[in-house]
C-alpha cells in the first residue's frame, strides 16, 4: 500500500499478481481502496502501449486491494504495468479528508458516520446540542489559513488500546496492519488514527463552505461541507 507512506504518488511500476474476472491484484499499489468513508481511486493501467481504465478500487474479503478494470483484455499474471491515478479526483479527496479531520477537531462529540465525495463531504456527530454553522465555518477557515503541517506517526495496537481517547469515530475501526497503526497529526490541533490519504498542510485544503446542518436523529447532527475551488 504505497499510498500509506506517500499520498502524492501519482504513478508507479509493479507487476500483476492475480487476475479475477475484471479485477486485478498488483504486487504493490498506490491506488487507494474504498474504506473509512473515502472512495476508491480511479485511473489507468498501462502495459505494452495499451491502456485499461480502473473504474474503482476496493478490498476483497481477504483485505486484498482489487483494482476494478473496465476489462482485462491482454493482461497476464506476472506482467509489468504502469499504474496512473486520476490525480484530479484523488487530490480533491485528500483535501476533503483533511478538512473533515479539522471539522472533527472543532466539534467535541464522537463521530457516528462520514462520507467523502468530490463535490461535498460530511460528518455525523453524536450531539444533542445545536452546532453553530457560521462559527464552525469561520473557525475551520482560520485553521486552514494558519497553514498547519499534516504529518504521520505510528503506534502499536497495544499503545492504541491504552489511549482509546484517540479514536473519535464510533462507526469505523482504525486500520490495524502488522501491529502498526498510523496516526494523522495536524499541527497541535488534531491527532487520530486514519488510513486515508491527506494533504501536507492545511493551506492546501482551500476555503471551506459549511453547508446544511441536519438533524438525523435524537443524538445525530450531520454537518456538510464543500471546498470553494
N, C-alpha and C positions, 0 to 999 in steps of 0.2 A: 504494500500500500504506500506508494511513493508520495501521495498527497498528504500523508500524516506528517512527514518531515518537511515538505515543500509544497505549499498550496499554489505557488506561482509557476509550477512546472506545466508548460503548455503542450509539449510533445516529448516523446520518449521512444526508445527502441527496446523491443523484447521479442520473445518467441511465443507461439501458440502452444498452450499446454493441453487443451481439450476442446473439442467441438461437440456441442449437444444441440441438435436441430439448428435453430438460428441464434443460439447462444454460444459464446466462446469464453474460455478461461485463459488468461495470459499468465506467464511466469511472474510478471510484476506489472503494475499498472499505476497510472496517475489519474485514472477515471474514478471519480467518487461515486460510490454505490448508495442508492437511496436509503436513508436512515435518519433518525432523530429529527424528522420534520424537514430535512433538506432533500430536494430532488436529486436523482441520479444524473450524472453528466451525460451529455451527448457529444458527438464528434465524428471522427473518421478513423478507419484502419486503412493504411496504405501498404501495398505489397506488390512487387513486380509491376510498378507503374499503374496498378489498379487501385480503386478506392471503394470501400464499403462503408456506408453510414452506420454509426452507432446511434440508435434511437432512444436507448435508455441504459442505465447501469443499475443492477440490483444485486442483492445477496440471495444465494440459494439456501436450502435448509441446513447445509453444512457450513455456512458462512463463507463459501467461495464467492468471489466477485464475478458475476455474469455480465458480459457485455452483450446486450441485445442488439443483434445486427439486422439490417434490412434484408440481408440474405448472406449466406456463407459460400457462395459460388467461388470455386477456385482456391479456397483456403485449405491448408493442410496442417495437421499437428506437427510441431517442430519448426514450422516456417517462421522466418524472421519478419517482423512487421514494424511499421512506424505508427504510433498512435498520436492523434492530434485532437485535442479537446476543443470544443466550441467555447472559446475564451469569453466571448461577449456574454453568454449565459452564465458560465461558471463565475466570472468576476462579479456579476450582479448578485449572485447567490452568496458569494463571500462577503460582500458589503452588507447585504441584508442580514446574514447570520451574525456578523459582528454588531450590527445595530440592535439586534434582539438581545444580545448579552448586555449592552448598555441599558436597554429598557428594563431588563431583569434587575439590574443594579439599582435602579431608581424606584422600583415598586416593591416594597418589603413584604411580599407574600409569596407563597410557594406557587410554582408554575404547574398547571394541570394539563397543559397541552400547547402545541405550537405548530406553525406551518410556514415554510419559506416558499415564495414563488417569485417569478421575475417582476411582476407588476406590484405586488404588495405582500406583506408578511404579517403574522400575528402571534401574540402570546395570550394564553388564558391564565388568569390568576385566581387562586383560591381566596378571594377577597369579598368581604361583606360591606366595606366602606366604599364611598364614591372615589373614583380616580379622576383627578382634575386634568382634563385634556390639554389645556393651554400651558399649564405649569409643567407637565411632563415634556411637552414639545420644546419649550424653552430650555429646560434642563438638559435634554438629550443633545440638542444642537450646541449648547455650550460645551459639553464634554467633547463633542466631535471637533469643534474649533480649537480646543486646547491641545489637540494632537497628541494623545496618549499612545505610547507604544503598546502593541499587542504581541505577546510572546507566549512561549510554551514552557511548561515544567512537567516533569514526570514523577509519579509516585507509585508505590506498590499497592496491591489490593488491600493488604493489611493496614497500610498507612491511611487509605481512604476510609476503611471501616472504623478507624479511630477518630476520623473527622467527618462525621455524617453531615455536619452543617454546610460542607462544601457543595453538596448535591441540592440544587434548587428545583429540579424537575421531578414531579411526582409520577409522571406518565412514562418517562424514558429512563432506563437504567444506563449508567456510564459504560462505555465500551471497555471491556477488560481483555487485553491482549498480552499473552506471555507474562502475566503478573505485572504488567505495566499499565498505568492509566495516565492519559495526557490531560493536564490542566491548561486551560486557556486563561492567561493573565492579561488584564487591561490596566496598565499603569498600576496605581494603588486603588483602583475603583472596583474591580471585579476579579474573582478567581473561582473557576468551577470546572468540573470535568466535562470534556467535549471532544468528540472525534471528527467534527466537521471542519470545513475549510474557512479560513479567516484572512482578512487583510492585515497588513503590518502595522498600521496606525489608524487611529480613529478618524483622522482628517480625510482618509481615502473613502470613507463611507459616503460623504456628501451630505447635503441638507436633508433633514428628515421632516416629513409631514405626518403628524398623528391623525389618523382617520377616526372613524366611528368607534366609540367605546360601548360595547354591547353587553347587556345583561343576559348571560346564558344559563342562569340558574341561581339558586339561593346564595351560593358561595362561589360564583364563577363570573368574572369580568373579562371580556375579550377586548384586547387593545390592538387595533390595526395600525400599521404604518406603511409608508411608501417613501421612496427616495426621489427627490426633485432633481432629475437629470437635466 
